[in-house]
Amino acid sequence: MMFSRLKFSIILFALTVMLKFTARRHPAFAAQLKQRNLVAQIKARDEGIGRWISIRDGKVSSSRGMHAKPEATLWF
């Protein structure tokens, strides 16, 4: 794995960790997460790197790879 691919994967993983941390630390942010149920996917346009983040009933979960039916997708 090239260094740029590894770096992008780490950034995407850290995003999930920060969402969970912020929800625990800030009750107002956690309340906003409870209002949304969605699956968002972030991926590199030219490479097969991606991660999807699911927000269901205020809980954040994530996995690497591509989701079958994301509601939102960000390409970089």
N, C-alpha and C positions, 0 to 999 in steps of 0.2 A: 504494500500500500504506500503510495507516495505521501510525502509529508503534508501536502496541501489537502489531500483527501482525509488524512487522519485528523488534521486540525479542524476541518469542517465538521467531522463526526463528533469530535469532542465539544465543539461549540453547541451543536444541536442537543447533545446530552446535557450539557450545563444549563441550557435553557429550561429544560424540564425540571432540573433540580432547583433552579431559581424560582420557578413558578410555585413549586411545592413549598419552598422556604418562605416565600412572600405570603402565601395563603395562611401559613401557620403564624406568621409574625403580625400580619395586619388583618384584623377581623373584617374591615370594610372590603378589602380585596377578596377575601374568602366569600363574603356575601354576594359579591358580583359574580364570582365563579358559579355559585349555586343557581344563578339565574340563567345560565347557559348550558346547553347540552350540544356538543359538537365534536367533530373529529377534524383536526387541521393537519395538513401534511406540508413539510418543508423539504425541498430537495434541490439538488444541483441539476441544472438543465442538461448539461452535456455529460454528466457522469451518473452512475447508478447509485449515488449516495442520497439517502433520505431518511427522515424520521417522521413518524406521525404522533400527534399528541391528542389524547382524548380527554374531554372534560365532561363528566357525567355526575350530576347532583353534587357539585362542588369538589369532587375528587379528580385529581390529575393523574393520568397514567400515560405511558409512552412506550414505544418500541421502535427499533430500527427497521428499515426497509420501507416498502410501499404498502399503503392501506388499500383495500379493494374499492371502497366507496367513501373517500373523504368529502366533507362538505366544503372545505376550502383548501386550496393548494397555493403555496408560494414557491416559485421557481427562481433560482439565482444562477 
